[in-house]
Amino acid sequence: MITLPDELRFYLMVVADSILFGGLAFLSLLLIVSGLSRTLRESWLHRGLTFMVLATLIAMELVGSWYANVSPA
């Protein structure tokens, strides 16, 4: 495993976290706005992206809950 200084590790966690949540928030906003149109809402692309966003949020919640309950080494 690669050992990183604590400052760099914290910086990478913040950057990855902000990019992930920002991307999900932007994609969610696009899906909400495009969901106003019946033709867009019924497309396979819209349904697939909606499923992907919801599955990602659930996976992040599960991983976060698991990680919060892991005892420190």
WORAGI-V83413 format. One record per residue. N is the residue number from 0. RES is the residue in one small letter. PSI is psi in whole degrees, 0 to 359 (none if undefined). Layout:
N/RES/PSI, N/RES/PSI
This chain:
0/m/145, 1/i/129, 2/t/130, 3/l/150, 4/p/152, 5/d/323, 6/e/317, 7/l/319, 8/r/315, 9/f/317, 10/y/314, 11/l/324, 12/m/318, 13/v/317, 14/v/312, 15/a/321, 16/d/315, 17/s/324, 18/i/318, 19/l/309, 20/f/325, 21/g/318, 22/g/318, 23/l/320, 24/a/317, 25/f/317, 26/l/321, 27/s/318, 28/l/316, 29/l/321, 30/l/323, 31/i/314, 32/v/317, 33/s/339, 34/g/348, 35/l/335, 36/s/128, 37/r/319, 38/t/320, 39/l/321, 40/r/329, 41/e/3, 42/s/154, 43/w/327, 44/l/315, 45/h/316, 46/r/319, 47/g/316, 48/l/322, 49/t/315, 50/f/318, 51/m/318, 52/v/314, 53/l/319, 54/a/322, 55/t/318, 56/l/318, 57/i/317, 58/a/320, 59/m/321, 60/e/316, 61/l/315, 62/v/319, 63/g/319, 64/s/318, 65/w/314, 66/y/325, 67/a/335, 68/n/359, 69/v/131, 70/s/146, 71/p/148, 72/a/none
